[in-house]
Amino acid sequence: MADGDLATSTDIGPDLPAMRVSYEVGALQESELAESWHEQLALWLDEAVRSGLPEPNAMVLATADPKGVPSSRTVLCKGLDERGVVFFTNYTSAKSHDLAATRYASATFPWYGLHRQAHVRGTVRKVDPSETAAYWASRPRGSQLGAWASPQSVVVSGRGSLEVALANVERQFAGVEQVPVPPHWGGWRIVPEVVEFWQGRRDRMHDRLRFKQTGDGWKVQRLGP
Protein backbone atom coordinates (compact mmCIF):
# COMPACT_ATOMS: atom_id res chain seq x y z
CA MET A 1 0.00 0.00 0.00
CA ALA A 2 1.49 3.35 -1.04
CA ASP A 3 2.07 6.08 1.50
CA GLY A 4 -1.10 8.07 2.08
CA ASP A 5 -3.39 5.36 0.69
CA LEU A 6 -6.24 4.31 2.93
CA ALA A 7 -6.67 0.64 3.71
CA THR A 8 -9.85 -0.97 2.39
CA SER A 9 -11.68 -3.98 3.79
CA THR A 10 -9.81 -6.27 1.38
CA ASP A 11 -6.31 -4.91 2.15
CA ILE A 12 -6.03 -6.49 5.60
CA GLY A 13 -7.15 -9.78 7.06
CA PRO A 14 -9.39 -12.32 5.29
CA ASP A 15 -11.37 -11.60 2.14
CA LEU A 16 -14.55 -10.69 4.01
CA PRO A 17 -16.79 -10.01 0.97
CA ALA A 18 -16.07 -13.51 -0.34
CA MET A 19 -16.90 -15.27 2.92
CA ARG A 20 -20.30 -16.96 2.86
CA VAL A 21 -22.00 -20.15 3.97
CA SER A 22 -24.95 -21.80 2.27
CA TYR A 23 -27.46 -22.64 4.99
CA GLU A 24 -28.97 -26.02 4.12
CA VAL A 25 -29.16 -27.81 7.46
CA GLY A 26 -32.89 -27.53 8.04
CA ALA A 27 -36.17 -25.68 7.79
CA LEU A 28 -38.78 -24.30 10.17
CA GLN A 29 -42.50 -24.49 9.47
CA GLU A 30 -45.36 -23.14 11.55
CA SER A 31 -46.71 -26.67 11.98
CA GLU A 32 -43.43 -27.71 13.63
CA LEU A 33 -43.48 -25.10 16.38
CA ALA A 34 -44.18 -26.03 19.97
CA GLU A 35 -47.29 -24.55 21.55
CA SER A 36 -45.38 -21.90 23.46
CA TRP A 37 -42.22 -19.87 22.96
CA HIS A 38 -40.51 -21.31 26.03
CA GLU A 39 -41.21 -24.90 24.98
CA GLN A 40 -39.80 -24.17 21.52
CA LEU A 41 -36.73 -22.49 22.99
CA ALA A 42 -36.21 -25.45 25.34
CA LEU A 43 -36.41 -27.82 22.34
CA TRP A 44 -33.79 -25.88 20.40
CA LEU A 45 -31.56 -25.59 23.46
CA ASP A 46 -31.78 -29.34 23.95
CA GLU A 47 -30.86 -29.94 20.32
CA ALA A 48 -27.92 -27.55 20.64
CA VAL A 49 -26.72 -29.49 23.69
CA ARG A 50 -27.10 -32.88 22.01
CA SER A 51 -25.31 -31.67 18.88
CA GLY A 52 -22.23 -30.89 20.95
CA LEU A 53 -22.11 -27.16 20.26
CA PRO A 54 -19.79 -25.25 22.63
CA GLU A 55 -21.58 -23.17 25.28
CA PRO A 56 -25.09 -23.94 23.93
CA ASN A 57 -26.69 -21.77 26.62
CA ALA A 58 -24.57 -18.73 25.72
CA MET A 59 -26.56 -15.69 24.62
CA VAL A 60 -25.53 -12.25 23.43
CA LEU A 61 -27.17 -9.76 25.78
CA ALA A 62 -27.84 -6.26 24.42
CA THR A 63 -28.64 -3.28 26.63
CA ALA A 64 -28.66 0.49 26.31
CA ASP A 65 -27.86 3.24 28.76
CA PRO A 66 -30.26 6.14 29.50
CA LYS A 67 -28.80 8.06 26.52
CA GLY A 68 -29.52 5.18 24.17
CA VAL A 69 -25.88 4.11 23.79
CA PRO A 70 -25.95 0.34 23.16
CA SER A 71 -23.69 -2.36 24.57
CA SER A 72 -23.56 -6.09 24.02
CA ARG A 73 -21.77 -9.00 25.66
CA THR A 74 -22.14 -12.75 26.04
CA VAL A 75 -23.74 -14.18 29.18
CA LEU A 76 -25.00 -17.64 30.07
CA CYS A 77 -28.69 -18.46 30.30
CA LYS A 78 -29.24 -20.17 33.64
CA GLY A 79 -33.02 -20.32 33.76
CA LEU A 80 -35.87 -20.84 31.31
CA ASP A 81 -39.60 -21.18 31.88
CA GLU A 82 -42.84 -19.45 30.94
CA ARG A 83 -41.75 -16.37 32.94
CA GLY A 84 -38.67 -15.70 30.82
CA VAL A 85 -34.94 -16.37 30.53
CA VAL A 86 -32.58 -15.79 33.45
CA PHE A 87 -28.91 -14.91 33.77
CA PHE A 88 -26.81 -13.95 36.80
CA THR A 89 -24.33 -11.13 37.18
CA ASN A 90 -22.92 -8.39 39.39
CA TYR A 91 -25.63 -5.82 40.16
CA THR A 92 -23.01 -3.05 40.07
CA SER A 93 -21.84 -3.96 36.55
CA ALA A 94 -22.37 -1.79 33.48
CA LYS A 95 -25.07 -4.13 32.18
CA SER A 96 -26.95 -3.98 35.46
CA HIS A 97 -26.79 -0.18 35.48
CA ASP A 98 -28.30 -0.21 31.99
CA LEU A 99 -31.02 -2.64 32.99
CA ALA A 100 -31.89 -0.73 36.15
CA ALA A 101 -32.23 2.47 34.13
CA THR A 102 -34.17 1.25 31.10
CA ARG A 103 -35.75 -2.01 32.31
CA TYR A 104 -35.41 -3.44 28.82
CA ALA A 105 -33.08 -5.90 27.09
CA SER A 106 -32.69 -8.36 24.25
CA ALA A 107 -30.72 -11.59 23.99
CA THR A 108 -29.74 -13.78 21.05
CA PHE A 109 -28.70 -17.44 21.18
CA PRO A 110 -26.24 -17.92 18.26
CA TRP A 111 -26.20 -21.60 17.32
CA TYR A 112 -23.97 -21.25 14.26
CA GLY A 113 -23.35 -24.98 13.89
CA LEU A 114 -27.08 -25.61 13.45
CA HIS A 115 -27.59 -22.52 11.24
CA ARG A 116 -30.00 -21.24 13.87
CA GLN A 117 -30.54 -18.42 16.26
CA ALA A 118 -33.25 -17.51 18.74
CA HIS A 119 -33.93 -13.96 19.83
CA VAL A 120 -35.70 -12.80 23.01
CA ARG A 121 -36.71 -9.20 23.70
CA GLY A 122 -38.67 -7.70 26.57
CA THR A 123 -38.71 -6.06 29.97
CA VAL A 124 -36.40 -7.13 32.78
CA ARG A 125 -36.71 -7.64 36.50
CA LYS A 126 -34.49 -8.99 39.24
CA VAL A 127 -35.16 -12.58 40.20
CA ASP A 128 -36.31 -13.46 43.69
CA PRO A 129 -33.45 -13.78 46.20
CA SER A 130 -34.42 -17.41 46.79
CA GLU A 131 -33.79 -18.18 43.10
CA THR A 132 -30.44 -16.44 43.28
CA ALA A 133 -29.53 -18.42 46.41
CA ALA A 134 -30.48 -21.73 44.78
CA TYR A 135 -28.32 -21.06 41.74
CA TRP A 136 -25.47 -19.66 43.83
CA ALA A 137 -25.32 -22.91 45.81
CA SER A 138 -24.76 -24.83 42.56
CA ARG A 139 -21.72 -22.75 41.52
CA PRO A 140 -18.16 -23.99 42.03
CA ARG A 141 -16.45 -22.41 45.03
CA GLY A 142 -13.93 -20.71 42.77
CA SER A 143 -16.69 -18.97 40.85
CA GLN A 144 -18.29 -17.88 44.12
CA LEU A 145 -15.03 -16.37 45.35
CA GLY A 146 -14.50 -14.67 41.99
CA ALA A 147 -17.89 -12.99 42.27
CA TRP A 148 -16.85 -11.53 45.63
CA ALA A 149 -13.45 -10.41 44.33
CA SER A 150 -14.33 -8.90 40.95
CA PRO A 151 -15.19 -5.17 40.71
CA GLN A 152 -17.01 -5.89 37.47
CA SER A 153 -16.84 -3.17 34.78
CA VAL A 154 -14.61 -0.97 36.97
CA VAL A 155 -11.20 0.16 35.66
CA VAL A 156 -8.40 -1.65 37.56
CA SER A 157 -4.66 -0.96 37.69
CA GLY A 158 -3.72 -4.35 36.28
CA ARG A 159 -4.11 -8.10 36.55
CA GLY A 160 -2.14 -8.03 39.77
CA SER A 161 -4.83 -6.07 41.58
CA LEU A 162 -7.37 -8.72 40.68
CA GLU A 163 -5.13 -11.49 41.95
CA VAL A 164 -4.66 -9.60 45.22
CA ALA A 165 -8.42 -9.12 45.57
CA LEU A 166 -9.03 -12.83 45.00
CA ALA A 167 -6.35 -13.79 47.52
CA ASN A 168 -7.96 -11.51 50.10
CA VAL A 169 -11.36 -13.08 49.51
CA GLU A 170 -9.88 -16.58 49.77
CA ARG A 171 -8.46 -15.67 53.18
CA GLN A 172 -11.75 -14.05 54.23
CA PHE A 173 -13.73 -17.23 53.57
CA ALA A 174 -11.00 -19.76 54.34
CA GLY A 175 -12.88 -21.22 57.29
CA VAL A 176 -16.36 -20.84 55.81
CA GLU A 177 -17.89 -24.00 54.33
CA GLN A 178 -20.70 -22.26 52.42
CA VAL A 179 -19.70 -18.97 50.80
CA PRO A 180 -22.66 -16.54 51.08
CA VAL A 181 -24.22 -14.73 48.15
CA PRO A 182 -22.66 -11.26 47.75
CA PRO A 183 -25.19 -8.47 48.34
CA HIS A 184 -24.21 -6.99 44.95
CA TRP A 185 -24.85 -10.19 42.96
CA GLY A 186 -27.97 -11.85 41.60
CA GLY A 187 -30.17 -12.71 38.68
CA TRP A 188 -32.05 -10.82 36.01
CA ARG A 189 -35.02 -12.23 34.13
CA ILE A 190 -35.94 -11.07 30.63
CA VAL A 191 -39.72 -11.22 30.39
CA PRO A 192 -40.32 -11.62 26.65
CA GLU A 193 -42.63 -9.55 24.52
CA VAL A 194 -41.17 -11.03 21.33
CA VAL A 195 -39.34 -14.32 20.76
CA GLU A 196 -38.06 -15.07 17.26
CA PHE A 197 -36.77 -18.38 15.93
CA TRP A 198 -34.48 -18.09 12.90
CA GLN A 199 -33.49 -21.03 10.72
CA GLY A 200 -31.00 -20.41 7.93
CA ARG A 201 -32.13 -21.51 4.48
CA ARG A 202 -30.57 -21.72 1.05
CA ASP A 203 -30.17 -18.54 -1.03
CA ARG A 204 -30.74 -16.44 2.09
CA MET A 205 -34.46 -17.26 2.05
CA HIS A 206 -34.39 -17.94 5.77
CA ASP A 207 -37.28 -19.06 7.95
CA ARG A 208 -38.17 -16.49 10.62
CA LEU A 209 -41.05 -17.32 12.93
CA ARG A 210 -41.80 -15.23 15.98
CA PHE A 211 -44.07 -15.41 18.98
CA LYS A 212 -45.40 -11.92 19.71
CA GLN A 213 -47.27 -10.93 22.85
CA THR A 214 -50.57 -9.23 22.02
CA GLY A 215 -53.62 -8.19 23.96
CA ASP A 216 -55.16 -11.55 23.11
CA GLY A 217 -52.14 -13.61 24.08
CA TRP A 218 -49.25 -14.92 22.02
CA LYS A 219 -49.47 -14.80 18.22
CA VAL A 220 -47.18 -16.60 15.78
CA GLN A 221 -46.04 -14.55 12.79
CA ARG A 222 -43.76 -15.29 9.83
CA LEU A 223 -41.28 -12.56 8.89
CA GLY A 224 -39.52 -11.96 5.63
CA PRO A 225 -35.90 -13.06 5.66
C-alpha positions in Angstrom: 0.0 0.0 0.0 1.5 3.4 -1.0 2.1 6.1 1.5 -1.1 8.1 2.1 -3.4 5.4 0.7 -6.2 4.3 2.9 -6.7 0.6 3.7 -9.8 -1.0 2.4 -11.7 -4.0 3.8 -9.8 -6.3 1.4 -6.3 -4.9 2.1 -6.0 -6.5 5.6 -7.1 -9.8 7.1 -9.4 -12.3 5.3 -11.4 -11.6 2.1 -14.6 -10.7 4.0 -16.8 -10.0 1.0 -16.1 -13.5 -0.3 -16.9 -15.3 2.9 -20.3 -17.0 2.9 -22.0 -20.1 4.0 -25.0 -21.8 2.3 -27.5 -22.6 5.0 -29.0 -26.0 4.1 -29.2 -27.8 7.5 -32.9 -27.5 8.0 -36.2 -25.7 7.8 -38.8 -24.3 10.2 -42.5 -24.5 9.5 -45.4 -23.1 11.6 -46.7 -26.7 12.0 -43.4 -27.7 13.6 -43.5 -25.1 16.4 -44.2 -26.0 20.0 -47.3 -24.6 21.5 -45.4 -21.9 23.5 -42.2 -19.9 23.0 -40.5 -21.3 26.0 -41.2 -24.9 25.0 -39.8 -24.2 21.5 -36.7 -22.5 23.0 -36.2 -25.5 25.3 -36.4 -27.8 22.3 -33.8 -25.9 20.4 -31.6 -25.6 23.5 -31.8 -29.3 24.0 -30.9 -29.9 20.3 -27.9 -27.6 20.6 -26.7 -29.5 23.7 -27.1 -32.9 22.0 -25.3 -31.7 18.9 -22.2 -30.9 20.9 -22.1 -27.2 20.3 -19.8 -25.2 22.6 -21.6 -23.2 25.3 -25.1 -23.9 23.9 -26.7 -21.8 26.6 -24.6 -18.7 25.7 -26.6 -15.7 24.6 -25.5 -12.3 23.4 -27.2 -9.8 25.8 -27.8 -6.3 24.4 -28.6 -3.3 26.6 -28.7 0.5 26.3 -27.9 3.2 28.8 -30.3 6.1 29.5 -28.8 8.1 26.5 -29.5 5.2 24.2 -25.9 4.1 23.8 -25.9 0.3 23.2 -23.7 -2.4 24.6 -23.6 -6.1 24.0 -21.8 -9.0 25.7 -22.1 -12.7 26.0 -23.7 -14.2 29.2 -25.0 -17.6 30.1 -28.7 -18.5 30.3 -29.2 -20.2 33.6 -33.0 -20.3 33.8 -35.9 -20.8 31.3 -39.6 -21.2 31.9 -42.8 -19.5 30.9 -41.8 -16.4 32.9 -38.7 -15.7 30.8 -34.9 -16.4 30.5 -32.6 -15.8 33.5 -28.9 -14.9 33.8 -26.8 -14.0 36.8 -24.3 -11.1 37.2 -22.9 -8.4 39.4 -25.6 -5.8 40.2 -23.0 -3.0 40.1 -21.8 -4.0 36.5 -22.4 -1.8 33.5 -25.1 -4.1 32.2 -27.0 -4.0 35.5 -26.8 -0.2 35.5 -28.3 -0.2 32.0 -31.0 -2.6 33.0 -31.9 -0.7 36.1 -32.2 2.5 34.1 -34.2 1.2 31.1 -35.8 -2.0 32.3 -35.4 -3.4 28.8 -33.1 -5.9 27.1 -32.7 -8.4 24.3 -30.7 -11.6 24.0 -29.7 -13.8 21.1 -28.7 -17.4 21.2 -26.2 -17.9 18.3 -26.2 -21.6 17.3 -24.0 -21.3 14.3 -23.4 -25.0 13.9 -27.1 -25.6 13.4 -27.6 -22.5 11.2 -30.0 -21.2 13.9 -30.5 -18.4 16.3 -33.2 -17.5 18.7 -33.9 -14.0 19.8 -35.7 -12.8 23.0 -36.7 -9.2 23.7 -38.7 -7.7 26.6 -38.7 -6.1 30.0 -36.4 -7.1 32.8 -36.7 -7.6 36.5 -34.5 -9.0 39.2 -35.2 -12.6 40.2 -36.3 -13.5 43.7 -33.4 -13.8 46.2 -34.4 -17.4 46.8 -33.8 -18.2 43.1 -30.4 -16.4 43.3 -29.5 -18.4 46.4 -30.5 -21.7 44.8 -28.3 -21.1 41.7 -25.5 -19.7 43.8 -25.3 -22.9 45.8 -24.8 -24.8 42.6 -21.7 -22.8 41.5 -18.2 -24.0 42.0 -16.5 -22.4 45.0 -13.9 -20.7 42.8 -16.7 -19.0 40.9 -18.3 -17.9 44.1 -15.0 -16.4 45.3 -14.5 -14.7 42.0 -17.9 -13.0 42.3 -16.8 -11.5 45.6 -13.4 -10.4 44.3 -14.3 -8.9 41.0 -15.2 -5.2 40.7 -17.0 -5.9 37.5 -16.8 -3.2 34.8 -14.6 -1.0 37.0 -11.2 0.2 35.7 -8.4 -1.7 37.6 -4.7 -1.0 37.7 -3.7 -4.4 36.3 -4.1 -8.1 36.5 -2.1 -8.0 39.8 -4.8 -6.1 41.6 -7.4 -8.7 40.7 -5.1 -11.5 41.9 -4.7 -9.6 45.2 -8.4 -9.1 45.6 -9.0 -12.8 45.0 -6.4 -13.8 47.5 -8.0 -11.5 50.1 -11.4 -13.1 49.5 -9.9 -16.6 49.8 -8.5 -15.7 53.2 -11.7 -14.0 54.2 -13.7 -17.2 53.6 -11.0 -19.8 54.3 -12.9 -21.2 57.3 -16.4 -20.8 55.8 -17.9 -24.0 54.3 -20.7 -22.3 52.4 -19.7 -19.0 50.8 -22.7 -16.5 51.1 -24.2 -14.7 48.1 -22.7 -11.3 47.7 -25.2 -8.5 48.3 -24.2 -7.0 45.0 -24.9 -10.2 43.0 -28.0 -11.9 41.6 -30.2 -12.7 38.7 -32.0 -10.8 36.0 -35.0 -12.2 34.1 -35.9 -11.1 30.6 -39.7 -11.2 30.4 -40.3 -11.6 26.7 -42.6 -9.6 24.5 -41.2 -11.0 21.3 -39.3 -14.3 20.8 -38.1 -15.1 17.3 -36.8 -18.4 15.9 -34.5 -18.1 12.9 -33.5 -21.0 10.7 -31.0 -20.4 7.9 -32.1 -21.5 4.5 -30.6 -21.7 1.0 -30.2 -18.5 -1.0 -30.7 -16.4 2.1 -34.5 -17.3 2.1 -34.4 -17.9 5.8 -37.3 -19.1 7.9 -38.2 -16.5 10.6 -41.1 -17.3 12.9 -41.8 -15.2 16.0 -44.1 -15.4 19.0 -45.4 -11.9 19.7 -47.3 -10.9 22.9 -50.6 -9.2 22.0 -53.6 -8.2 24.0 -55.2 -11.5 23.1 -52.1 -13.6 24.1 -49.3 -14.9 22.0 -49.5 -14.8 18.2 -47.2 -16.6 15.8 -46.0 -14.5 12.8 -43.8 -15.3 9.8 -41.3 -12.6 8.9 -39.5 -12.0 5.6 -35.9 -13.1 5.7 
